[in-house]
Amino acid sequence: MNISLCRNQIKNFSVVSFDLYDTLVNRNVANPEDVFDLVEEIYNKKVVFENRISDFKERRVYAYNVAYEKLKASCYIDDIYNELLEYDDTTKSILKMIEMEIESKICVPNNEVIELFEYAKSIGKRIIIISDMYLPMNVIQDILSSCNIQGYEKLYISCEYKMSKTDGRLYDICCKELGVKTRDILHFGDGLKNDYIRAKMKGIHVSRVINNIHLDYHNSRDFSNKEKLYYEIQQKFIKNHINLVKEDSVLQLGFSVFAPLVVGFCEWLHVEIQNKRINKIFFLAREGLIFKSIYEILYPKDKCIKKYLYVSRKSLIQPTYWIAPEFESVIKSIAKSKTLSVSTLIKRWGLTETECKSEVEKLGMSFSDMLDGQNLMNNENVRSLFELLRIRIVQKSKEKYELLEKYLVQEGFGGKCAIVDIGWNGGMHNAFEKIASVWSNQTEIHGYYIGINSRNLGTDLHNVNGFVYDEYNHETNRYYIYSFAGPLELSMTAAHDTTIGYKKGDNGIVSPVFGSGEYINNDGSLSHELIYTKKIQKGIFLYAKQWKIEMIEVVNDIYSEVAFRNCRLFGLSPKLSHLKIFYDFGADDLGIKQHFVSPKYNHLVGNCSFMKGFWASTWKSGYMKRLFKLPFPYYKIYIYMRKRIN
């Protein structure tokens, strides 16, 4: 809307009229009939299985049509429910109450139009609200009040006046009661027939409100009917609140791409925690902090103990080598890379080059030798090196474990508990299971992850649950995420360095020891990667707070595919403008330097060749999109290559 033009129009009229729905307020549903699907969902959760209903939307739409044919503008919600002949009076009463509650909760102010409303009020214009609606006056007044819409002179609702905008008579009664001519009224409304054509025919000046917000990522293809319903609700919610982040494209990414995934994950986690009667949740650093924060926003009354654990693959896995010190077990525990140097392998075993110099030389190896990270188990030199270093690896592991155990006990870890993290191959979950196996107190661990599949780990895990994928569900999502794990992980990273170990203070408190330099500069300032992350997470927080206020009681079970869809679209088919944000971004995966979509890899051969850039990229689909710029499903190329490697 052209706000300046509308303000000038308002000055020329004594009465300013506003339509209600899709003008002053917006619903957090794509279509008004979606409310009836939500009514059925909520009703069925309230009653025993035998009393559940089906096809309510179709019945409710039919009942409205019957009632409207009989009563036209006089059609009232009670008249509609009288036509629902399939249900008894008690059922109809409950359904009607649920419908009115939902209508009250899902309405949000349309801020652009509200700005005009407030302007008209500030210069002394008479303001009325006019709506063709079957809801009673008190419900409409509650909606207006909840949206902080106050100061109007009169509220005209078709069912109360037995007249409608459709036939024009509601406009007539407005003029009569207000004592004005139609030419004195400026009307704002979205409807072509009721608000524009009919008002024009009555001689009223009209400024049409057109809602044409376009989202960067929106695709409901291949969804089931219920998934599509919830996805379109999610997207309408985003459209209704995108003005909160309109000034910054990075904030918009947080709000519209990553927030639905984080909020959906936390809603799923809450249901799991309740169903399994888990009383402790441990959120693992660094991605776990955003999950903990959003969980506490959504469920402030949840009595479960919630702790943030400063752990990492290094701080967890190295201290557990001694529990199963065989070569195969240790190799399975370490993070897999396409290639890694002997030096990096030794560091992952918890040792330094100085400690291992003679053993490496004895085997005719050098620290710079590159190894096939996917085939370490079959490398006899690696096996021989491990056997030469086994005693030291086990000794260092035990020393680190003593501090780790003290830290976990100090933080209350144990009993029946949940661990929550972003996930992927399950190395940290495996470490916790090893720890639990040697503890004297009984510990039952349930893991909850965005995605988890231990196939690459080569170890069976217990009680692991993946929201977007796991070992048994949505296998393709695993490959999707692998193609853009870099921006996904970065967007959920806490603003502190990784944990590399623990130390015991003079007061006996065990505290984490942090690494340095990955995303925190030497002067303590944040790198541009973490500055981006803070904006992304601000967008996630804004989304979660609004979702809690408006939607958590209406939609409290988001399907994983729905929550993941926008993130998937962003990761697999990003806009070029979004790729540019990540040009200078990099990462350090346990000593292996990586990048996101750096443009420096622009040669056919050498250290800056296309292929070197591809394998070093943590956003494979984005990297190819940046190179070729054509609208092509690049992720399919990566998935093919990944499956060949696996």
N, C-alpha and C positions, 0 to 999 in steps of 0.2 A: 504493500500500500504506500501511496505517496502521502505521508503524514502531513507535510506542509500544505499540500493542496486541500486535504480534508479539513484541516484547521481553518483555512480561509473560507471553505464552504460553510462550516459551522457558524461562523460569524454572521452569515446572511439569513439565518432562520431563528425563529423564536423557540421552536420545539425541535428537539433532536430525539429521534426514535432509534432504538437498537433491537435487532433480532437477538435471540438468546443463543441457541446452539449453533456452533461453527461461526459465531460472530463475537459475542461477548465472552462466551466460554467454549472450550473444546472438550470433547470426550476423549479419554484414553483408550478408545477402541476405534478400529478402522471403519466399522459400519454400526449403526445403531442396533441392528439385529444381533450383533455379537454379544450384547448384554444378555440375551436370552440363553446363549450357550453357557455363559458364566453363571447364570441363575441355576441351570441344571447341574453344573459341576458343584456348586456350593451346596445346593439342596441335597445332592446324593452323598455328600460327605457328612451331612447332619443326621441322616436316617439310616436304619438298618438295611441290609442288602435287599431284603425282600420288598421293601417299599421304594426302591429306587425307580426313577423315571427315565424315559428316553424320548428323543425327538421333540423336546419341549419347544425348540425354536420354531419348528414347522407348525406346531399346534398354536403357539402364541401368535405367530404372524397371521395364521388363518383366522383366529379369534378376533384379532384387530380388524381384519378386513370385513368380517361379518358384522361386528359392532359398528364400524364406520358406515357401512351401507345402510344400517338401520337409523343411525343417529347423526351422522355427518359431524358438524362442528361440536355437537354436544357430547361426543364420544369421550368417556371418562374411564380411568383405569379400572374402576369397578365394573363398568359395562363390558370391558374386554374380558375380564376374568369370569364374568357370568357366562361367557360363550365357551369357556374351557370345560366342556361337558364331561371330559374323560376323568376329571379329578373331583374328589369330594371337597366339601367346604373347608375342612381343616388344611388339606394339602394346598388348596388355592390361596388360603390366607397366608400360609408360610411362603409360598412362591412369590406372592405379591409383595410381601414385606422384604424379601431378599432383593427383588427387582428394584424397589425404591431405595434400599440401602446402597446397592451398587451404583445406581444413577447418581446418588449424592456423593459417592466417593470418587468416581472416575472423572468428574468435571473439574477442569482447571481453567484459570483465567487466560484469555487470549490477550496478551499484554499490549500488542499494538493497538487493538481496538479499545482496551481499557484506558490507554493513554488518551485517546480521543474522548472517551467518556469523562475522564477526569478534567480534560481541558474544557469541555462543554460546561461542566459543573462550575469550573473556576471562573468562567465569564458570565455566569448567571443564567444560562439557558435552562429551559424546562426540559426534563429528561424523562422519557418513558421507555419501558421495555415491553416488547410485544412478541408473543410466541404461539404458534400452533402446537399445542401439546396436550396430552391426556393425563399428565401427572398433576396432582392437586396443588393448590396454591402454597401450602406450607412446605412441600418438598422443594418447589422452585425457589421459595424464599430462603430455605436452608442452603441450597446450592449457591445462590447469590451471596449469601452471608459468608459461606466457607471460602468463596473466591474474593472476599473483601470488596464486593460491589455494593456500594451504599450511596444514598443521596438521590435516588430516582424518585420522581413524583408519583408514578403510577405503574403498576404491573398488570398487563393484559394477557390472559391465558385463554385460549379458545374454549377449552372444556368448561371453564368457569363462566364465561360470557355467552356460551352457546352460539358463538360466531367465530369465523376463522378468517385468516388472511387469504386463504385459498379462494373464497368467494368474494373477498373484499369487504365484507360487512364488519370485520373487526377494526379495520381502518376507519370506517364510518363512525363506529361507537367511540373511538378515540377522539375524533374531531368534535363530536357532540359533547362528550364529557369535559373535554379541555376547553371548549368554546373557541376553537380556532378553525381556520380554513385549511384545506389540504395543502395549499401552496405555502403555508407557514411551517410545514414539517420537512425536515431532512431525515431520511431513513437510511440506516446502515444494516445491510443483511446480505447473506450469502446465496439464498435461493433464487434461481432464475425466474421461476413461475410466481412463487408466493411473495418474495421480497422485491423483485425487480419489476416484472411485467405487470403484476396486479397493482402494486403501489403506483407505478407510472400511470396506469389506466385511471387511477383515482385522483391524479393530479399531484401526487407527492413526489418531491425530488428525491432521487435514490443515489447513493454511493455504494456500489456493490463490493462486498468483501470476498476476495478470491484467495483461498488457501492453496498455495502452489509450492510449498516447501519441498525441495528435492534433496534426498539423502544420497551421499556418495556411494553407500553400500546397501543394496536392498534387492533381494532375490529370494522368493519363496518357492522356487521350483523344486519338485520332488518331495515336498512335504505331505504328510498325511493331513486329513482335514483338521484334526486337533492341533497338530504342529503349526499348520498355516494360521489357524485362529490365534494362537499365542504369539506367533512371530509378528503378525500384523498388529496385534495389540502392542507388542514391544516397540515396533517401528513407529506407531502413532504416538506412543509415549515419548519417544525420542523427538519426533517432529514438534510435539507440543511444548518441549522444553529446550529445544536447540538454541533458543535465544540466550540461555544461560551461558553458553560458551561460543557465541557467534563471533566474538572478536578475535579468536585464536584457533587456527587449524589444528594445532596439537591438542588443545583442550577438547576440540570436537572429536578427535580420534579417541581420546580417553572416554568421552561420554557415549559415543555412538558405536564404537567398535569393541573396546576392551571391557567396559562396564557391564554390558549384558552378560558376558562370559563369567566375570567375577561374581556378580550378583546371583546368577543362575547356579553357579557352583556352590555358593554359600547357602542358598535355599535347599539345594539337594543335600548338602552336608548336615544341615539342621534336621532334616527329616531322618537321615541315617542315624544321627546321634540319638534322637528321641526313640526311634524304633529299637535300637540295640542297647539302649539304657547305658550309654557310656557317660561317665561323669568327669572325665578329664580330656581336654583337647590340647595338644601341643603343636603349635604352628612353627614350622622349621624355617630358619633364616635361609635365604634372604627374601624369597618370594612369599613366604608365609605371613609376613607382616601385613601386607595388603589384605590377605584373606582374613586375618584376625580382626583388623580394623573394620572391614566391611561387615563381617559376621556380628560384631558388637553393635554396629549401627542398626542392622536389621533385627537383631534379637537382644535388646538391652535387658530383658527380664530373664534370659536364659541363665539358669543357676549352675550350669556346668563350669568347672574350673578351666580357665583358658590361660595358657602360658605361651610365651614366645621363646623358643630355644635358639641360642646362638650356636648353630652347628653348620657344617659343610661336608661335602664328600670327603675332603682331606681330614677334617677333625674327627669324623666318624669312622671312616673306613680303615685308615692306617692303624688306629688303636685296636682293631678287631682281628688283625692278621694272626695274632698268637692263638686265637680261639680255634682256627682251622688253618694251620701253617703249611699245608701242602701246596705245592706249586700250582696245581689246577685251581684250587680254591682262591688263592691270592690273585691269580691272573683273572679269574672271573670277576673279582671284586673291583678291579681298577676300571676307570672310565676308558671306554674304547675310543680310539681315534683312527682316522684313515692311515695316517703315518705318525710316528713319534720317534724322537731320538733316544739313544741309550741314556743320555743325561736326563731326559724327561722321565723315562721309565724308572730310573734309580730314585728320582725325587718322589715319584708316586709310591715307591716302596718305603719312603720315609727316611732315606739316607742322603748323604751329600757326595759330591764327586770326590772330595778329599778322602772320605772313608772307603771309597771303592776303587781308587786309582789302580792299585796293584792287581786286583781281581780282573778288572776290565782289560788291562794290558796282558795279563796271563792268557786270556782267551783270544788275543789278537784283535781286540775290538777297540774302538775309540768312542769317546762320549758324543761325537757328532754323527756317528753312524745312524742312518735312518732305518727304522724297522716298520714292517707291515703291521699296523695296529690291529688289524682284523684277524691276524694269524699268529699271534704271539704263542699260543698254546703249542704249536707245532714247530717252533723255532728252537732247535737244540742248543744254540748258543745262549739264548735267553734262559732256557732251563738250567744250563750249566752255571750261568752267572747267578741265578737265584740260589742254587744249592750252595755255592761258595759264600753267599751273603746271608743265608737263611738265619743263622744264629743271631747276627746283628739286627736283621729285620724283626725277628721275634722279640729280642730284648728291647729295641726302641718301641715296638708296638705295646709291650706291657707297661713301659714307663708312661706312655701317652694314655693308656687305658686307665691307669690309676687316677689321673686327674679328670679324665672324662667321666668316670664313674662317680667321683665326688661331685662333679658339676650336676650330673643328672639327678642324683639323690637330693642334692641341695634344692633343685628346682621341682622336686616332688614327682619325678617321673616314676611310673610303675602302676601296678594294678590294671584294671581294664581301662585302656586309654586309646585315644585316637591320635595319630600323627598326620599332619596336613602339610602338603607341599605341592609344587607344580608337577613333579613327577618325572616321567620318561622311562628309564631303564630299570629302576628299582634298586640301585646300588645302596642308597641310604636306608631304604626299608630293610634290605638284607642285613645291613650292619646292625640295625636295631634288633632284628630277630636273633642275631648272634649274641648281642649283649644280653637279651632276655634269657637266652639259653644257659648262661652261666651265673645269672643272678639268683640269690637265695630266696628273695621274695617273688611271689607269683606275679607274672606280668603277661597280660594279654593285649597284643597290639593290633589295632585296626588302622590300615593306611587309607587315606583319601587324597586323591590326586586329580589334577586336570586330565592327565593321561598316564597310563602305566602299562608296561609290557616288558617282562623280564626275559624275553626270548634271547636278546643279545647278551644278557647277563649269564644265561645258561644255568640258572638256579631257580628252583620252585619257591615261590613266596606264598605266604598265607595271609588271609584276610585283607587282600588288597582290592581297592575299588577305584575305578577310573570313571570320571564324569563324562569326558568326551570320547575316550576309548579305553579299553583294557584288553586282556589277552583273549577275551571271548566276544567282544562287541566292537563294532565300528572300526575294523582293521584299517580301512582306507584313511580314517582320520589321523592315524599314527603317521602315515607318510605325508599327509597334508601338513601336519605340525612340524615334522622334520624339515620341511622345505622353507619354513619361516620361523624357526625356534628362536633365532636371535632377537628380532623385535618383540616377540611375545614375552620372552624371559626378561628382557630389559625393561619392558613396561610394567613389570610386576616386582622389580628389584627394589629392596629397601635402600635408603640413602646412607649405608655404612659399608665398610669393606668386608671382605669375606673372612670368616673365622678360620684360623690355621692351627689353633690349639688352645690351651688353657693354662692359667697360672694361679697359684694359691697365694693370697695376700697375707700380711701379718695378722690380720683379724680372722684368718681362717676361711674367708670367703673365696670361692673359686670363681674367677672371671674369665671371659674369653680374651684371646689374643688375636688381634686382627692383622691380616696382611696389609700391604700398602700399595697404592699406585694404580689399581685397576680403574677405579672411577673417582677416587678421591685424590686431588692434586697434593703436591708436597706442602703447600701452604694451607692445606685443610679445606680449600674451596672445592666445589663440586665440578666435575668434568661436564662438558656439554651434553654427554649421554645422560647423566643424572639430572641435569637441569630439564632436559626433555622428559625424563621419567616423572619428575615432580609435577609437571604440567599434566601429563597423562593421568597420574593418580589423582590429581585435583578433579579432573573430569569424572573419574570413577566415583570419587566421594560425592560429588554433586548429584550424580545419577542415583546412587544408593540412598541418599537422604530423601530425595523426592519419591523414589520408589517405595521407601518405607512409609512415607506419609500417605501416599495416594493408592498404592497398588498391592502391598504385601498381603492385605486381608482379602483381596479380590483374586489375585493370581499368585498363589504360593507354591506352585509346583511347575517350574519352567523346564521344559524338555531340553535335554543336553544339546540336541541338534539345533534347536531354536537359539539357545544362548550362544552357541559357537558360530552360527552362520555368518554374522557380520565380520567377526574376526577372521574366519576362513576366507571370506571374499577379499578382505584387505590383504591377507597374507599371500593368497594365490594370484589375485588379479589386481594389484594395487594401482592407484592413480599415479601418474608420473610426478605430479606435484607432491605427493606424499613420499615418493622415493627420494626426492631431493633432500628431504629432512634428514635422511640417514647417510648421506654421502660420506661424511667424515667420521661415522661411528665405527668403533671397533670393539673387540673383546679379547680376553685372555683366558682360554680354557685350560687351566692347569699347565701353564707354560707354553701353550700353542697359540700363536697370534692369529686372530681372525678379524674379519671385517663384515660389514653388512652388504652394502652395494657400492663399494668404493669405485669411482671412475678411473682410478690409476691403472687398473688392469685393462690395458687397451692395446697390447701387442700380441703378435702371433706366437712368439717364443720368448723365453727368458723368465726372469723373476716376476715380471708384470704381465705375463701372458694371460689370455682369456681363461684357459683351463686352470691355471694356478689360482686365479681369482675365483673361479667357480668353486673349487674344492675348499678354498679358505673362507668362502662366504657362509654366513649363518642365515641367509635369506636367499635361497637358491632361485626361487621363482621370481623374486624381486630383482635379483642380479641379472637374470636373463631378460627380464622386461626392460631394465635400464639399458642393456646392450642393444637390443633389437627394436624396442619401442612399439612393435606391432601388437595388435590385440590377438594374442595367441595363447593357448593353454600351456604355458611353459612348465607348470608343475607336473604335467604328465610325462615330460621328458625326464624330470628328476626322479619321479616315482619309478619309472622304468629302470633308470640307472641304479637306484637304491636297491630295488628288488634283485637286480643282477648281482650286486655286491653281496647282499645277504644270502 
